[in-house]
Amino acid sequence: MLMSDLHWIVWLVAVASCEYGEKLKVILKIRNQKGAIDVGNPVTLDCSISSDLPGWRYRWYQWRQIEGWNVINDISGDTYTVQSMSQSDSGEYWCCAVRDDHPHYAEFSNAVTLTVQEKPKATLKMKNQRIPVSAGDTVTLDCSIEGGFTGWRYIWYKLNWTEGSDLLNDTTGETYTVQSVTQSDIGVYWCCGYRDELPQSSEDSNVVILRVQEKLNVTLKMRHPKKSFHIGDKVTLECSIEGNVTGVRYRWYRWSWSSWWNEINDNTGDTFTIKFVTSSDNGEYWCYAIRAD
């Protein structure tokens, strides 16, 4: 005989046995729970019978669409608790109140359906920022949660390389901003959301690793320097950046009392040459190195 057939016969016998005595009502309820249940949350079912007779014990059953009947054999009390709900716990539940002493009873409860929903997914991104970040930059992390639910508040975490995990308590908004990044801001960041209504929490987001690099030194020198120049002389300025850095282009600036700041727009190379010096070329010069990577 198949096990499913045996369960069916046992169920028929249990129901039939109730015909020979007083009908007692068995009620199954979910304790403190409304609607769908988030993955990982605990759930308790309460089974009660309207009888003053002593000696009741309880049998618990679950029906799942794929597996069919499942007898929960490890409990005989009037409560059944799942400490951490998963998708496999979804399904219909019954309890049966059984009394072995005379008068004998076996009565099934109403069915209760447990629906387990996955927590919404949180996604963490660095907003409008290239990686790695240079010291002094402003960095904004953006946490978003899918599903169209509203009312989220956010918890932010940072894992330092040496000090473990920190809870960032200075914000509950969807963005976290570091105004001027330093080496102390290096670490692994992630976020999650919580709210008052169901679903009450999200999954933890992916992680974003914040790496901070010091800006490389740029040096401006005059080729063949001398203390003073005469009108008509040739002057060449050379801009260089430390390290073996490729793909660099340069921006050139001049400051004078007459024109203040003036960007020299017609040159992006590492040298700037004035072929014929005039008095209008007096001033202070800077260069700025920039690359796309």
Secondary structure, DSSP 8 states (H G I E B T S, - for coil): --HHHHHHHHHHHHHHHGGGS----EEEEETT--S-EETT--EEEEEEES---S-EEEEEEEEETTTEEEEETT--SSEEEESS--GGG-EEEEEEEEE-SSS-EEEE---EEE-EE----EEEEETT--SSEETT--EEEEEEESSS----EEEEEEEETTTEEEEETT--SSEEEESS--GGG-EEEEEEEE-SSSS-B------EEE-EE----EEEEEES--S---TT--EEEEEEESSS--SEEEEEEEEETTTEEEEETT--SSEEEESS--GGG-SEEEEEEEE--
